[in-house]
Amino acid sequence: MTNPEAESFAELIADCADIPAALRTRGQDLPGQRAASPWEVDDATFAQVSNLEEFV
């Protein structure tokens, strides 16, 4: 089954309104955002860009 593209915002809104309520309601809440790990640069990574200014 293929759905044609909506040609106007009104048609898009009408298409979205046709989505069953079971698919529009929230299920379980998503887990909270985790803190990012701190960045660490090892010697191998630093070596890849140590002479970068020569190429720029």
N, C-alpha and C positions, 0 to 999 in steps of 0.2 A: 504494500500500500504506500502510495506516495502522496504527500500533501503539497499542493501548489503554494508558492510564496504569496504572502499577503501583499496586496497592492496599495493598501492604505493603513494608517494607524487604526482606524475604526474597525477594519477587517481583522487586524492583528489582535485587537482587544476582544473582539467577538470570538475569535479562535481560542484565545486564552480562557475566556469565560466558559468555553465548552469542555475544559479539562475537568475530569471528575474530581470531586472534593477529596476523595481518598488520596489522590496524588498531590493535592495542593496543601494538605494539612501537614503540620510538622510532626515528625516522629520523635525519636529520641533527640535530646539536645546534643549538640556537638561538644566535644571536650574543649576546655579552655585553652587559650593560646599558651604555649610553653616559651620560656625564656630561651633566647638564642645562646648557643655556646660561644665562648670568647674565641676570637680568631687567633690562630697560631700559625706562624710561618716557619717552616723548617728550612734547613740549609739547602736541600734539593730545590725547593720552590724558589728560594731567594736566588739561587744560581741561574734559574731560567730567565730572570729579568735583571740580573746584575749589570749587564751591559746594554740595556734597552735604549739608553739615550744615544748610543751610536747609530741606531737604526731610525730614530725619529727625526 
